[in-house]
Amino acid sequence: MTTNDTFSYEAAKKRLEIIMKDLESGKIGIDDLEATLNEAKDLIQKSLKKLTETEKIIKNWEA
C-alpha cells in the first residue's frame, strides 16, 4: 500500500481499524505514537482520494 497504483481501500480500512484498537487499548507507546499517527493520516488521505475518484467516475456514468 505504498503507492496509489497498489493502494487498497479495504486494506487501508482494516489497518485503520487495527490502529484505532491499538490506540484505544494503549498498545501503542509514546515512542511509536508519532509514526503510527502519520501512518493513519496517510491512509486516511489516500482513502479520501480513492473515494473522490470513485465518486467522479460514478457521476460521469450518470451524465
C-alpha positions as CSV (number, residue, x, y, z in Angstrom):
1,M,0.0,0.0,0.0
2,T,2.8,2.4,-0.6
3,T,1.8,3.7,-4.0
4,N,-1.5,4.8,-5.4
5,D,-1.2,2.0,-8.0
6,T,-1.3,-0.7,-5.4
7,F,-3.5,1.1,-2.8
8,S,-6.4,-0.9,-1.5
9,Y,-9.2,0.9,0.2
10,E,-10.3,-2.2,2.0
11,A,-6.7,-2.9,3.3
12,A,-6.4,0.7,4.5
13,K,-9.7,0.4,6.3
14,K,-8.6,-2.8,8.1
15,R,-5.3,-1.2,9.0
16,L,-7.0,1.9,10.4
17,E,-9.3,-0.3,12.5
18,I,-6.2,-2.0,13.9
19,I,-4.6,1.3,14.7
20,M,-7.7,2.5,16.4
21,K,-8.0,-0.6,18.6
22,D,-4.3,-0.3,19.5
23,L,-4.7,3.3,20.4
24,E,-7.8,2.7,22.5
25,S,-6.2,-0.3,24.3
26,G,-2.9,1.6,25.0
27,K,-0.8,-0.9,22.9
28,I,1.0,2.0,21.2
29,G,3.6,3.6,23.3
30,I,4.6,7.2,23.2
31,D,7.7,6.4,21.3
32,D,5.7,4.9,18.4
33,L,2.8,7.3,18.6
34,E,4.0,9.8,16.1
35,A,4.8,7.2,13.4
36,T,1.5,5.5,13.9
37,L,-0.5,8.7,13.7
38,N,1.4,9.7,10.5
39,E,0.6,6.3,9.0
40,A,-3.1,6.7,9.9
41,K,-3.1,10.2,8.4
42,D,-1.5,8.9,5.1
43,L,-4.1,6.1,4.9
44,I,-6.9,8.5,5.5
45,Q,-5.7,10.9,2.8
46,K,-5.3,8.1,0.3
47,S,-8.7,6.7,1.2
48,L,-10.4,10.1,0.7
49,K,-8.6,10.4,-2.7
50,K,-9.8,7.0,-3.8
51,L,-13.4,7.8,-2.7
52,T,-13.3,11.1,-4.5
53,E,-12.0,9.5,-7.7
54,T,-14.7,6.8,-7.5
55,E,-17.4,9.4,-7.0
56,K,-16.2,11.3,-10.1
57,I,-16.4,8.0,-12.1
58,I,-20.0,7.4,-10.9
59,K,-21.1,11.0,-11.7
60,N,-19.7,10.5,-15.2
61,W,-21.8,7.4,-15.6
62,E,-24.9,9.3,-14.6
63,A,-24.2,12.1,-17.1
